[in-house]
Amino acid sequence: MDAVMRKKIGMRVAMITMAVNFALAAMKLVAGIFGNSSALISDAANSATDVVSTLIVIIGLSLASKPTDASHPYGHERLECVISVILAIILLATGGLIGYNGIMSLINGKYLTAEAPNGIAIAAVAVTVITKETLYRYTVKKAKQIDSVSLRASAWDHREDVFTSLGCLVGIVGGIIGYKILDVIASLVICILIVWAAIKVFIEAVNKLVDKSCPEQIVEEIKTVLLSVDGVVSVDDIKTRMFGDRIYVDVEIGAYEDLTLKAAHAIAEAAHNRIENIDERIKHCMVHVNPVSSPLPDYFGHKGGSP
């Protein structure tokens, strides 16, 4: 998939996500105030952060899709990972703030004097769970389609929001039946889930920033394809690295030492083309050819092979 189409799909998902999160944030804030639920108000703050996060994802997709230039010959794909790190930091800060408010409420006993939640809060949670689960399934499908780390992070944020809202529900019901402390505990659970999501997003983004290698199955597929190329005698080394959402491959292959330069180049070029056609994420493959002794001598006493 080319960069233009990838950007178009990513932007569409991001715009839908931002609109939905904005609507949910407003709904949960109103329902939290009139439904007397601190957990739901915390969840509203989480949704508001999601709106900001989506804006950051949009910026990341725009920057990552920029074409190569003299200063960036390998493109700008890693900028998406940088944006994901920023997103993780925002999630972490949001979770920390919610956790702080929950702990302070427990310490000063403020929750004891608060009014009990009501049915308005429960209705808001039900709408949130259905909406967020739908949004998760849609976003994760599109993230796989364009292999976007930032969209994948956004999808998992939707799934975390589902669990967060279920935690809200427990707190709200607990408050209704007389256990007001459960509403505060739900806020703390929300804090933990948000922090955990932030850690996962951060780790995935950093792994791509530091050139983490591809899964072993891709490496094995590369080896199999190389050995099927005419003229390749051996595969001496394979190095892969994730560069944003793209894959770069460096391989060393063996070919008979008495080949002409033209013949050796043809083998290397064939290997290069075959590797880049394995997976659309493979942006570039570098091939180095090592000399291998030919198995049989020719009539002139030299080791045989192609001229």
BAMITI-394409 format. One record per residue (C-alpha): residue in one letter; x, y, z. Coordinates in Angstrom, 1 decimal, padded with zeros to 4 digits. Each point is the difference from the previous one (the first is absolute). Example, Ala and Ser with C-alpha at 12.3 -4.5 7.8 and 13.67 -1.06 7.14 Angstrom:
REM BAMITI-394409
KEDO torro X Y Z
KEDO A 012.3 -004.5 007.8
KEDO S 001.4 003.4 -000.7
REM end
This chain:
REM BAMITI-394409
KEDO torro X Y Z
KEDO M 000.0 000.0 000.0
KEDO D 001.4 003.4 -001.0
KEDO A 000.5 002.8 002.5
KEDO V -002.9 002.1 -001.4
KEDO M -002.6 -002.8 000.5
KEDO R 001.5 -000.8 003.4
KEDO K -000.3 003.6 001.1
KEDO K -003.6 000.2 -001.4
KEDO I -001.2 -003.0 002.0
KEDO G 001.8 001.0 003.1
KEDO M -001.4 003.5 -000.2
KEDO R -003.5 -001.3 -000.4
KEDO V 000.2 -002.2 003.0
KEDO A 001.6 002.8 002.1
KEDO M -002.7 002.5 -000.9
KEDO I -002.8 -002.5 000.9
KEDO T 001.8 -000.8 003.2
KEDO M 000.4 003.6 001.0
KEDO A -003.7 000.9 -000.7
KEDO V -001.2 -003.0 002.0
KEDO N 002.4 000.6 003.0
KEDO F -001.1 003.7 000.1
KEDO A -003.7 -001.0 000.2
KEDO L 000.7 -002.7 002.6
KEDO A 002.1 002.5 002.1
KEDO A -002.8 002.5 000.0
KEDO M -002.7 -002.6 000.8
KEDO K 002.0 -001.6 002.9
KEDO L 000.8 003.3 001.5
KEDO V -003.6 001.1 000.1
KEDO A -001.1 -003.5 001.1
KEDO G 002.7 -000.1 002.7
KEDO I -001.1 003.4 001.4
KEDO F -003.7 -000.7 000.0
KEDO G 000.5 -003.7 000.7
KEDO N 002.2 000.7 003.0
KEDO S 002.9 -002.2 -001.1
KEDO S 003.6 001.0 000.5
KEDO A 001.1 -003.1 -001.9
KEDO L -002.1 001.1 -003.1
KEDO I 001.5 003.5 000.3
KEDO S 003.5 -001.6 000.0
KEDO D -001.0 -002.0 -003.0
KEDO A -001.2 003.2 -001.7
KEDO A 003.5 001.4 000.5
KEDO N 001.4 -003.1 -001.5
KEDO S -002.1 000.5 -003.1
KEDO A 001.0 003.6 -000.3
KEDO T 003.6 -001.1 000.1
KEDO D -000.9 -002.4 -002.8
KEDO V -001.1 003.0 -002.2
KEDO V 003.5 001.6 000.5
KEDO S 001.7 -003.4 -000.6
KEDO T -001.9 -000.4 -003.3
KEDO L 001.1 003.5 -001.1
KEDO I 003.6 -001.1 000.7
KEDO V -000.6 -003.2 -002.0
KEDO I -001.2 002.1 -003.0
KEDO I 003.1 002.1 000.2
KEDO G 002.1 -003.1 000.2
KEDO L -001.6 -001.6 -003.1
KEDO S 000.5 003.2 -001.9
KEDO L 003.7 000.3 000.9
KEDO A 000.7 -003.7 -000.6
KEDO S -001.5 000.0 -003.5
KEDO K 002.3 002.8 -001.2
KEDO P 002.2 -001.1 -002.9
KEDO T 003.8 -000.4 000.3
KEDO D 002.1 003.1 -000.4
KEDO A 003.7 000.9 000.1
KEDO S 000.0 000.2 003.8
KEDO H -002.1 -003.1 000.5
KEDO P 001.0 -002.6 -002.7
KEDO Y -001.7 -002.8 001.9
KEDO G -003.3 001.8 000.3
KEDO H -001.8 001.2 003.1
KEDO E -001.7 -003.2 001.2
KEDO R 001.6 000.2 003.4
KEDO L -001.8 003.2 000.8
KEDO E -003.1 -002.1 000.6
KEDO C 001.9 -001.9 002.7
KEDO V 001.1 003.3 001.6
KEDO I -003.7 001.1 000.0
KEDO S -000.9 -003.3 001.6
KEDO V 002.5 000.7 002.8
KEDO I -001.6 003.4 000.6
KEDO L -003.4 -001.7 000.0
KEDO A 001.2 -002.4 002.7
KEDO I 001.3 002.9 002.1
KEDO I -003.4 001.7 -000.2
KEDO L -001.8 -003.2 001.0
KEDO L 002.4 -000.5 002.9
KEDO A -000.6 003.6 001.2
KEDO T -003.8 -000.5 -000.2
KEDO G 000.1 -003.2 001.9
KEDO G 002.2 001.6 002.6
KEDO L -002.3 002.9 000.5
KEDO I -003.1 -002.2 000.3
KEDO G 001.9 -002.2 002.5
KEDO Y 001.1 003.0 002.1
KEDO N -003.6 001.3 000.2
KEDO G -001.3 -003.4 001.0
KEDO I 002.6 -000.4 002.8
KEDO M -000.6 003.5 001.3
KEDO S -003.7 -000.8 000.1
KEDO L 000.7 -003.1 002.1
KEDO I 002.3 001.9 002.4
KEDO N -002.2 003.0 000.7
KEDO G -003.2 -002.1 000.0
KEDO K -001.7 002.3 -002.5
KEDO Y -001.8 -002.9 -001.6
KEDO L -002.0 -000.6 003.2
KEDO T -001.9 003.3 -000.3
KEDO A -000.6 -000.3 -003.8
KEDO E -003.5 -000.9 -001.3
KEDO A -000.5 -003.6 -001.2
KEDO P 000.2 -000.6 -003.8
KEDO N -003.3 -000.5 -001.9
KEDO G -001.3 -001.6 -003.2
KEDO I 001.2 002.8 -002.2
KEDO A 003.6 -001.1 000.6
KEDO I -000.9 -003.7 -000.8
KEDO A -001.6 001.0 -003.3
KEDO A 003.1 002.0 -001.0
KEDO V 002.3 -003.0 000.8
KEDO A -002.2 -002.3 -002.1
KEDO V 000.3 002.4 -003.0
KEDO T 003.7 000.3 000.5
KEDO V 000.7 -003.7 000.1
KEDO I -001.9 -000.7 -003.2
KEDO T 001.5 002.9 -001.8
KEDO K 003.6 -000.6 001.0
KEDO E -000.1 -003.8 -000.8
KEDO T -001.3 000.8 -003.4
KEDO L 002.7 002.7 -000.5
KEDO Y 002.7 -002.5 001.2
KEDO R -001.0 -002.6 -002.6
KEDO Y -000.1 002.5 -002.8
KEDO T 003.3 001.6 000.9
KEDO V 002.0 -003.2 000.6
KEDO K -001.2 -001.2 -003.4
KEDO K 001.2 003.1 -001.7
KEDO A 003.3 000.0 002.0
KEDO K 000.8 -003.5 -001.3
KEDO Q -001.0 001.1 -003.6
KEDO I 002.6 002.8 000.0
KEDO D 002.3 -001.4 002.7
KEDO S -000.1 003.2 002.1
KEDO V 001.5 000.0 003.4
KEDO S -001.8 003.2 001.0
KEDO L -003.4 -001.4 -001.1
KEDO R 000.7 -003.2 001.8
KEDO A 000.7 002.0 003.1
KEDO S -003.2 001.9 -000.5
KEDO A -001.9 -003.3 -000.4
KEDO W 001.3 -001.4 003.2
KEDO D -000.9 003.3 001.7
KEDO H -003.6 -000.7 -001.1
KEDO R 000.1 -003.5 001.5
KEDO E 001.4 001.4 003.2
KEDO D -002.8 002.4 000.1
KEDO V -002.5 -002.9 -000.1
KEDO F 001.6 -001.5 003.1
KEDO T 000.2 003.4 001.6
KEDO S -003.7 000.5 -000.6
KEDO L -000.8 -003.4 001.5
KEDO G 002.0 001.0 003.0
KEDO C -002.1 003.2 000.2
KEDO L -003.1 -002.1 -000.1
KEDO V 001.1 -002.0 003.1
KEDO G 000.7 003.3 001.8
KEDO I -003.3 001.5 -001.0
KEDO V -002.0 -003.0 001.0
KEDO G 001.9 -000.2 003.3
KEDO G -000.7 003.6 000.7
KEDO I -003.7 -000.5 -000.7
KEDO I -000.3 -002.9 002.4
KEDO G 001.8 001.9 002.7
KEDO Y 003.7 -000.7 -000.5
KEDO K 001.2 003.4 -001.1
KEDO I 003.6 -001.0 000.4
KEDO L -000.3 -002.3 -003.1
KEDO D -000.5 003.0 -002.2
KEDO V 003.4 001.4 001.2
KEDO I 001.6 -003.5 -000.4
KEDO A -001.3 -000.1 -003.6
KEDO S 001.9 003.3 -000.6
KEDO L 003.2 -001.7 001.2
KEDO V -000.7 -003.0 -002.2
KEDO I -000.4 002.4 -002.9
KEDO C 003.4 001.5 000.9
KEDO I 001.7 -003.4 -000.1
KEDO L -001.5 -000.9 -003.3
KEDO I 001.0 003.3 -001.6
KEDO V 003.6 -000.3 001.3
KEDO W 000.2 -003.6 -001.3
KEDO A -001.2 001.1 -003.4
KEDO A 002.6 002.8 000.0
KEDO I 002.8 -002.5 000.8
KEDO K -001.0 -002.3 -002.8
KEDO V -000.2 002.8 -002.6
KEDO F 003.4 001.3 001.2
KEDO I 001.7 -003.4 -000.2
KEDO E -001.3 -000.6 -003.6
KEDO A 001.1 003.4 -001.2
KEDO V 003.5 -000.2 001.6
KEDO N 000.5 -003.5 -001.5
KEDO K -000.5 001.5 -003.4
KEDO L 002.2 003.0 000.7
KEDO V 003.0 -002.2 001.1
KEDO D -000.1 -002.2 -003.1
KEDO K -001.5 -003.1 001.5
KEDO S 000.2 -003.0 -002.3
KEDO C -002.9 -001.6 -001.8
KEDO P -001.8 -003.1 001.3
KEDO E 001.9 -003.3 -000.6
KEDO Q -002.6 -001.2 -002.5
KEDO I 000.8 003.0 -002.3
KEDO V 003.7 -000.7 000.2
KEDO E -000.6 -003.7 -000.8
KEDO E -002.1 001.0 -003.0
KEDO I 002.7 002.3 -001.2
KEDO K 002.6 -002.9 000.2
KEDO T -002.3 -002.4 -001.9
KEDO V -000.5 002.6 -002.8
KEDO L 003.7 000.7 -000.3
KEDO L 000.9 -003.7 -000.3
KEDO S -002.6 -000.3 -002.8
KEDO V 001.8 002.7 -002.1
KEDO D 002.1 -001.5 -002.8
KEDO G 003.7 000.4 000.7
KEDO V -000.3 000.4 003.8
KEDO V 002.1 -002.7 001.6
KEDO S -000.4 001.0 003.6
KEDO V -001.5 002.5 002.3
KEDO D 002.7 001.3 002.3
KEDO D -001.8 002.7 002.0
KEDO I -003.4 001.7 000.3
KEDO K -000.6 003.2 001.9
KEDO T -003.4 001.6 000.3
KEDO R -001.1 003.1 001.7
KEDO M -003.3 001.8 000.5
KEDO F 000.1 003.6 -001.1
KEDO G -003.3 001.5 001.1
KEDO D -002.5 -002.2 -001.8
KEDO R 002.5 -001.0 -002.7
KEDO I 002.5 -002.8 -000.1
KEDO Y 003.6 000.2 -001.2
KEDO V 001.9 -003.1 -000.8
KEDO D 003.8 -000.6 -000.4
KEDO V 001.1 -003.4 -001.2
KEDO E 003.3 -001.7 -000.9
KEDO I -000.3 -002.8 -002.6
KEDO G 002.6 -002.4 -001.5
KEDO A 000.6 -000.4 -003.7
KEDO Y 002.8 -001.9 -001.9
KEDO E 003.2 002.0 000.0
KEDO D 000.8 -000.3 -003.7
KEDO L -003.1 001.8 -001.1
KEDO T 000.4 003.1 -002.0
KEDO L -000.9 003.3 001.7
KEDO K -003.0 000.3 -002.3
KEDO A -001.3 -003.5 000.9
KEDO A 000.5 000.6 003.8
KEDO H -001.8 003.3 -000.3
KEDO A -002.9 -001.7 -001.8
KEDO I -000.3 -002.5 002.9
KEDO A 000.1 002.8 002.6
KEDO E -002.7 002.0 -001.9
KEDO A -002.2 -003.1 -000.3
KEDO A 000.3 -000.6 003.7
KEDO H -000.7 003.7 000.8
KEDO N -003.2 000.0 -002.1
KEDO R -001.3 -003.2 001.4
KEDO I 000.5 001.1 003.6
KEDO E -001.7 003.3 -000.5
KEDO N -003.1 -001.8 -001.4
KEDO I -000.4 -002.2 003.0
KEDO D -001.8 002.6 002.1
KEDO E -001.2 003.4 -001.0
KEDO R 001.5 001.4 003.3
KEDO I 003.5 -000.8 -001.3
KEDO K 001.2 003.3 -001.3
KEDO H 003.6 -000.9 -000.9
KEDO C 002.3 -003.0 -000.2
KEDO M 003.8 000.2 -000.1
KEDO V 001.8 -003.0 -001.4
KEDO H 003.7 -000.8 000.4
KEDO V 001.5 -002.9 -002.0
KEDO N 002.7 -002.2 001.6
KEDO P 002.3 -002.2 -002.2
KEDO V -000.5 -003.8 000.4
KEDO S 002.5 -002.6 -001.4
KEDO S -001.4 -001.9 -002.9
KEDO P -000.5 -003.7 000.7
KEDO L 001.9 -001.4 -003.1
KEDO P 003.2 001.0 -001.9
KEDO D -000.3 000.6 -003.7
KEDO Y 002.2 -001.4 -002.8
KEDO F 002.5 002.9 000.4
KEDO G 000.6 -000.7 003.7
KEDO H -002.1 002.9 001.2
KEDO K -003.0 -000.4 002.2
KEDO G -003.0 -000.3 -002.2
KEDO G -003.2 002.0 -000.2
KEDO S -001.7 002.5 -002.2
KEDO P 002.3 002.3 -002.0
REM end
